[in-house]
Amino acid sequence: MKGDGLRERARDFDAMLGRCTLCPRRCRVDRTAGERGFCGMSTVPRIACALPHHGEEPPLSGVSGAGTIFFSSCTLRCVYCQNHEISHARAGFDVSTGDIADMIVRLARQGCHNIEAVTPTPHLAPFLYGLAVARDEGVTLPVVYNSSGYESAEVIRMLDGVVDIYLPDCKYGTDCVGVALSRVNDYVSSALAAIRAMVAQVGSALVMRGNVATRGVIIRHLVLPGMVENSLAVLRLLAENVPLTVPLSIMAQYTPTPQVRAHPSLGRTVTETEYRRVVDAACEMGFEYLFVQDVSDAVHDLPDFSRDDPFEATMAVDGEGGPMRDMPGAGGR
């Protein structure tokens, strides 16, 4: 979508802020008058950092990295979130739409393969205004929408023509787990509706240019320690609701944060046995394209968003649970 179309879509999202319904929580607060809903954000966008990121799935990171912009806040409050500094505490700095445009242009000039917005939902209008300016300046990179999966299907449909690649989580297979771990009682229905809308919009298979994706969906699922049944429930829901050609990224990178170190389950890392049960189940259910990680029992350093590169320490220890790699699913067996 060109600059003028992006500005028109941004105005649509701006109009929603007077009674905010950007996410399924539908707080209906007037953010234009300074009221704050669950996300805690006003109309001013807040960003933690913007950098070429090499820790995403191979079709997104490529050789030169994803052009990643980490927005502050989130529509969830996962008790185990590795990015809690920005998702819970909303660390970062307030920016203008011009600043966002400058970040996008800089990432493009650094050779990034895409522009990846991480948890952008509370900031949709300013992100699109900034993207419009960058489009006017010649940036044509694909847009990646990286989110928790807890999204409004209506908002996803409004992003038709804006987003090229969706990177949603699918965290929970039952709402009781969502209540316990993320303070939300409708995660399953909201995430499935949003993911179905994403697939309907951009297709069920990755469109590639060489080794880099230009369009499609990758669904992420983080395997949590002691919660294999939750992961299996997620796989069953996805198998029933999306084509088996949609790539799944099954992540082993869970590392306990200080907040959950005493938790009876979440206080440890995932075992090889737990992870293999989930990967094997995905193959048995017929998913055709998987991204997987090696399992390590080491507790890795968490991202530090006070650094210019929050992932410098994690990458130094083969970070984030080890690099993602693709493997054939059922279609390759």
Secondary structure, DSSP 8 states (H G I E B T S, - for coil): --HHHHHHHHHHHHHGGGG--SSTT-----GGGT---TT---SS-EEEEEEEE--S-HHHHTTT-EEEEEES--S---TT-TTHHHHTS--SEE--HHHHHHHHHHHHHTT-S-EEEES-GGGHHHHHHHHHHHHHTT----EEEEE-S---HHHHHHTTTT-SEEEEB---SSHHHHHHHHS-S-HHHHHHHHHHHHHHHH-SS-EEETTEEEEEE-EEEE--TT-HHHHHHHHHHHHHHS-TTS-EEEE------GGGTTSTTTTS---HHHHHHHHHHHHHHT--EEEE-----S------TTSSSTTHHHHHTTTTTS--EEEE-GGG-
